Protein backbone atom coordinates (compact mmCIF):
# COMPACT_ATOMS: atom_id res chain seq x y z
CA UNK A 1 0.00 0.00 0.00
CA UNK A 2 1.46 3.31 -1.08
CA UNK A 3 0.41 6.92 -0.73
CA UNK A 4 2.07 9.87 -2.34
CA UNK A 5 1.89 13.60 -2.69
CA UNK A 6 4.15 16.52 -3.61
CA UNK A 7 4.18 20.26 -2.97
CA UNK A 8 3.93 22.94 -5.61
CA UNK A 9 5.08 26.49 -4.99
CA UNK A 10 2.40 28.95 -6.05
CA UNK A 11 5.02 31.57 -7.05
CA UNK A 12 7.75 29.60 -8.71
CA UNK A 13 5.60 26.74 -9.98
CA UNK A 14 8.40 24.34 -9.05
CA UNK A 15 7.64 21.06 -7.35
CA UNK A 16 9.66 19.90 -4.33
CA UNK A 17 9.62 16.26 -3.34
CA UNK A 18 8.92 15.32 0.27
CA UNK A 19 10.93 12.36 1.49
CA UNK A 20 10.07 8.87 0.41
CA UNK A 21 6.65 8.51 -1.12
CA UNK A 22 5.07 11.40 0.74
CA UNK A 23 4.38 14.94 -0.31
CA UNK A 24 1.62 17.40 -1.08
CA UNK A 25 0.25 18.88 -4.25
CA UNK A 26 -0.99 22.40 -3.83
CA UNK A 27 -2.05 24.74 -6.57
CA UNK A 28 -4.18 27.65 -7.39
CA UNK A 29 -8.40 25.73 -8.02
CA UNK A 30 -32.40 24.23 -11.22
CA UNK A 31 -35.08 23.03 -13.42
CA UNK A 32 -38.68 23.22 -12.44
CA UNK A 33 -41.43 21.24 -14.05
CA UNK A 34 -44.93 22.58 -14.55
CA UNK A 35 -47.86 20.21 -14.71
CA UNK A 36 -51.17 21.41 -16.09
CA UNK A 37 -54.16 19.48 -14.84
CA UNK A 38 -57.26 19.65 -17.01
CA UNK A 39 -60.39 18.48 -15.28
CA UNK A 40 -63.49 17.04 -16.93
CA UNK A 41 -65.86 19.62 -18.36
CA UNK A 42 -69.54 19.55 -17.57
CA UNK A 43 -72.33 20.79 -19.77
CA UNK A 44 -75.91 21.62 -18.87
CA UNK A 45 -79.01 21.44 -21.00
CA UNK A 46 -82.42 23.01 -20.46
CA UNK A 47 -85.78 22.15 -21.79
CA UNK A 48 -88.22 24.90 -22.73
CA UNK A 49 -91.74 24.90 -21.44
CA UNK A 50 -94.37 24.42 -24.10
CA UNK A 51 -96.08 27.60 -25.33
CA UNK A 52 -99.14 28.79 -23.46
CA UNK A 53 -102.16 26.77 -24.30
CA UNK A 54 -100.22 23.80 -25.54
CA UNK A 55 -100.98 20.55 -23.79
CA UNK A 56 -98.49 19.13 -21.39
CA UNK A 57 -96.64 15.96 -22.17
CA UNK A 58 -98.80 12.93 -21.84
CA UNK A 59 -100.97 10.66 -23.91
CA UNK A 60 -103.14 12.64 -26.30
CA UNK A 61 -106.72 11.91 -27.16
CA UNK A 62 -107.34 9.15 -29.60
CA UNK A 63 -108.49 9.76 -33.14
CA UNK A 64 -112.03 11.17 -33.57
CA UNK A 65 -114.80 9.54 -35.42
CA UNK A 66 -113.49 10.80 -38.72
CA UNK A 67 -110.10 9.31 -38.01
CA UNK A 68 -108.45 12.75 -37.80
CA UNK A 69 -106.11 13.41 -34.97
CA UNK A 70 -108.00 14.34 -31.91
CA UNK A 71 -105.50 17.04 -30.83
CA UNK A 72 -101.90 18.02 -30.99
CA UNK A 73 -99.51 15.32 -30.08
CA UNK A 74 -96.99 16.02 -27.32
CA UNK A 75 -93.53 17.15 -28.34
CA UNK A 76 -90.57 15.27 -27.04
CA UNK A 77 -87.00 16.51 -26.71
CA UNK A 78 -84.00 14.32 -26.38
CA UNK A 79 -80.75 15.37 -24.77
CA UNK A 80 -77.52 13.49 -24.97
CA UNK A 81 -74.73 13.70 -22.44
CA UNK A 82 -71.42 12.02 -22.00
CA UNK A 83 -71.60 9.04 -19.79
CA UNK A 84 -69.19 9.28 -16.86
CA UNK A 85 -65.85 7.79 -17.72
CA UNK A 86 -65.28 4.41 -16.27
CA UNK A 87 -62.05 4.17 -14.33
CA UNK A 88 -59.37 2.61 -16.46
CA UNK A 89 -57.99 -0.60 -15.09
CA UNK A 90 -54.72 -0.05 -13.30
CA UNK A 91 -51.83 -1.14 -15.43
CA UNK A 92 -49.47 -3.40 -13.62
CA UNK A 93 -46.04 -3.04 -15.14
CA UNK A 94 -43.41 -5.43 -13.87
CA UNK A 95 -40.83 -3.98 -11.53
CA UNK A 96 -37.25 -5.05 -11.70
CA UNK A 97 -34.67 -4.67 -8.93
CA UNK A 98 -32.11 -2.00 -9.70
CA UNK A 99 -28.49 -2.97 -9.94
CA UNK A 100 -26.39 -1.72 -7.02
CA UNK A 101 -23.93 1.06 -7.82
CA UNK A 102 -20.46 -0.09 -8.89
CA UNK A 103 -17.91 -0.72 -6.17
CA UNK A 104 -15.67 2.14 -7.27
CA UNK A 105 -18.54 4.62 -7.00
CA UNK A 106 -19.58 3.33 -3.57
CA UNK A 107 -16.03 3.55 -2.22
CA UNK A 108 -15.43 6.99 -3.73
CA UNK A 109 -18.59 8.34 -2.11
CA UNK A 110 -17.47 6.82 1.17
CA UNK A 111 -14.13 8.64 0.93
CA UNK A 112 -15.95 11.96 0.59
CA UNK A 113 -18.08 11.22 3.66
CA UNK A 114 -15.06 10.23 5.76
CA UNK A 115 -13.06 13.26 4.63
CA UNK A 116 -15.95 15.57 5.48
CA UNK A 117 -16.26 13.97 8.91
CA UNK A 118 -12.58 14.73 9.56
CA UNK A 119 -13.03 18.29 8.28
CA UNK A 120 -16.05 18.81 10.52
CA UNK A 121 -14.09 17.65 13.55
CA UNK A 122 -11.39 20.18 12.63
CA UNK A 123 -13.89 23.02 12.20
CA UNK A 124 -13.81 23.11 8.39
CA UNK A 125 -16.87 23.21 6.15
CA UNK A 126 -17.80 20.07 4.24
CA UNK A 127 -16.52 19.76 0.70
CA UNK A 128 -19.06 19.69 -2.10
CA UNK A 129 -18.70 17.10 -4.85
CA UNK A 130 -18.04 18.72 -8.22
CA UNK A 131 -18.60 16.53 -11.28
CA UNK A 132 -15.70 18.21 -13.10
CA UNK A 133 -13.33 17.36 -10.27
CA UNK A 134 -14.68 13.80 -10.20
CA UNK A 135 -13.97 13.51 -13.93
CA UNK A 136 -10.34 14.57 -13.45
CA UNK A 137 -9.83 12.22 -10.49
CA UNK A 138 -11.34 9.21 -12.26
CA UNK A 139 -9.29 9.84 -15.37
CA UNK A 140 -6.04 9.96 -13.41
CA UNK A 141 -6.77 6.75 -11.48
CA UNK A 142 -7.68 4.97 -14.71
CA UNK A 143 -4.56 6.27 -16.44
CA UNK A 144 -2.28 5.08 -13.63
CA UNK A 145 -3.96 1.66 -13.58
CA UNK A 146 -3.84 1.28 -17.36
CA UNK A 147 -0.21 2.31 -17.77
CA UNK A 148 1.20 1.01 -14.52
CA UNK A 149 2.66 4.13 -12.96
CA UNK A 150 2.02 5.87 -9.66
CA UNK A 151 2.63 9.61 -9.62
CA UNK A 152 0.86 12.96 -9.57
CA UNK A 153 2.31 13.78 -12.99
CA UNK A 154 1.69 11.59 -16.02
CA UNK A 155 4.59 10.28 -18.14
CA UNK A 156 3.86 13.15 -20.53
CA UNK A 157 4.25 15.71 -17.74
CA UNK A 158 0.54 16.50 -17.18
CA UNK A 159 -0.07 17.51 -13.56
CA UNK A 160 -3.26 17.57 -11.50
CA UNK A 161 -3.91 21.27 -12.08
CA UNK A 162 -3.85 20.77 -15.85
CA UNK A 163 -6.15 17.76 -15.59
CA UNK A 164 -8.67 19.68 -13.49
CA UNK A 165 -8.66 22.70 -15.80
CA UNK A 166 -9.09 20.47 -18.84
CA UNK A 167 -12.10 18.92 -17.08
CA UNK A 168 -13.57 22.42 -16.73
CA UNK A 169 -12.71 23.36 -13.14
CA UNK A 170 -11.08 26.81 -13.02
CA UNK A 171 -9.45 26.67 -9.56
CA UNK A 172 -7.51 23.46 -8.86
CA UNK A 173 -6.13 23.33 -5.33
CA UNK A 174 -4.63 19.95 -4.44
CA UNK A 175 -4.44 16.22 -4.96
CA UNK A 176 -3.96 13.09 -2.85
CA UNK A 177 -3.27 9.70 -4.42
CA UNK A 178 -2.87 6.20 -3.02
CA UNK A 179 -2.46 2.66 -4.28
CA UNK A 180 -3.32 -0.72 -2.80
CA UNK A 181 -5.82 0.13 -0.06
CA UNK A 182 -8.98 -1.95 -0.45
CA UNK A 183 -11.46 0.30 1.36
CA UNK A 184 -12.31 3.95 1.86
CA UNK A 185 -11.55 3.60 5.56
CA UNK A 186 -8.05 2.32 4.84
CA UNK A 187 -7.14 4.99 2.33
CA UNK A 188 -8.53 7.93 4.34
CA UNK A 189 -6.82 6.58 7.45
CA UNK A 190 -3.50 6.41 5.57
CA UNK A 191 -3.92 9.96 4.27
CA UNK A 192 -4.76 11.32 7.71
CA UNK A 193 -1.63 9.65 9.12
CA UNK A 194 0.51 11.50 6.56
CA UNK A 195 1.23 15.16 7.27
CA UNK A 196 1.03 16.34 3.68
CA UNK A 197 -2.14 14.44 2.81
CA UNK A 198 -3.76 15.46 6.09
CA UNK A 199 -2.99 19.09 5.30
CA UNK A 200 -4.89 18.76 2.03
CA UNK A 201 -7.87 17.11 3.71
CA UNK A 202 -8.08 19.69 6.48
CA UNK A 203 -7.45 22.81 4.38
CA UNK A 204 -10.48 24.95 5.19
CA UNK A 205 -9.96 27.06 2.05
CA UNK A 206 -10.82 24.07 -0.16
CA UNK A 207 -14.49 23.96 -1.14
CA UNK A 208 -14.93 21.19 -3.72
CA UNK A 209 -13.67 17.66 -4.23
CA UNK A 210 -13.90 14.64 -6.45
CA UNK A 211 -12.67 11.09 -5.94
CA UNK A 212 -11.74 8.48 -8.51
CA UNK A 213 -10.95 4.80 -7.89
CA UNK A 214 -9.75 2.17 -10.32
CA UNK A 215 -9.88 -1.29 -8.75
CA UNK A 216 -7.24 -2.65 -11.16
CA UNK A 217 -4.53 -2.28 -8.55
CA UNK A 218 -6.71 -0.03 -6.39
CA UNK A 219 -5.51 3.37 -7.54
CA UNK A 220 -7.14 6.22 -5.61
CA UNK A 221 -7.17 9.91 -6.54
CA UNK A 222 -8.79 12.72 -4.57
CA UNK A 223 -8.69 16.17 -6.13
CA UNK A 224 -9.54 19.40 -4.33
CA UNK A 225 -10.68 22.75 -5.68
CA UNK A 226 -11.51 26.22 -4.47
Secondary structure as UniProt FT lines:
FT   STRAND          2..4
FT   STRAND          7..8
FT   TURN            10..12
FT   STRAND          15..16
FT   TURN            19..21
FT   STRAND          25..26
FT   TURN            52..53
FT   TURN            65..66
FT   HELIX           103..121
FT   TURN            122..123
FT   STRAND          128..129
FT   HELIX           131..147
FT   TURN            155..156
FT   HELIX           160..166
FT   TURN            167..168
FT   STRAND          172..179
FT   HELIX           184..192
FT   HELIX           195..201
FT   TURN            204..205
FT   STRAND          208..214
FT   TURN            215..218
FT   STRAND          219..225
//
